[in-house]
Amino acid sequence: MTKDKKFLWCAVHQQKRPLAGCPRCGHFPCRGLSPEHLRILSLSISLQRAVQALSIRRIKTMFFLKDKQGALSTYLGKLEELDAARATDIEEALEVSSYFVQELTWVPAGKETKAKAPAAAKPRPCVIELASGEFALDDLDPTEPREDAAKIYPIDKRYLRRFVPVKVAVGESGTRKIPAAPRKKPAPAS
């Protein structure tokens, strides 16, 4: 960086360029801009947050359990193995097998965003892990910036848990199984 903060060496164009011209460049923001440069630019022009990259990461299938109060908790395992005491409070189970990670950047207000990822082009129900560690359920497009989100889990399947009592007949039925005849052991060879 030069002593004058109005100019900087541009690695993309291989020449000294004015800092105020960076937002018009197709490569803005690039690696050559420091947080100090972005702060100086934000004083002169209006910048907005945008998703620079959206990466999807696969994970082992897990569930988010939503209780009657609306609180979400994670569960690793099969739904059939969920203990009965806990299952009575669960209203629905949300299955996830991947999550999105957003890489946010600053762009000038009004600048067109890059092409959206085809896997996340429309709003869909997602569980959002907030930076505070809490979970929230919302319909959103993962390509739209969400600054408070650490991870965005798209919901694969939704299970409504309804527990219906089952009547079991106690007593003997008309058909009985006849026990098999015992096998004879062969005589030991002498």
Number of C-alpha atoms within 10 A of each C-alpha: 13 9 7 7 12 15 15 19 16 18 12 11 8 8 10 13 15 13 18 14 12 20 19 12 10 8 10 16 18 14 10 14 16 11 9 10 16 17 11 14 19 15 9 9 11 12 19 13 15 23 21 17 14 18 11 15 11 10 10 9 14 18 24 22 22 19 17 12 9 13 14 21 13 13 16 11 12 10 15 8 8 12 9 11 8 9 18 13 14 20 16 20 22 22 19 21 16 18 20 20 18 22 14 16 16 17 22 19 13 9 12 9 11 10 8 17 13 8 9 17 14 14 14 14 15 22 23 24 18 16 12 9 11 12 19 15 18 14 13 20 18 27 25 18 19 19 14 11 20 15 22 25 23 25 19 14 11 14 13 11 14 11 9 6 6 6 6 6 7 6 6 7 7 5 6 7 5 6 6 6 6 6 6 6 6 6 6 5 4 3
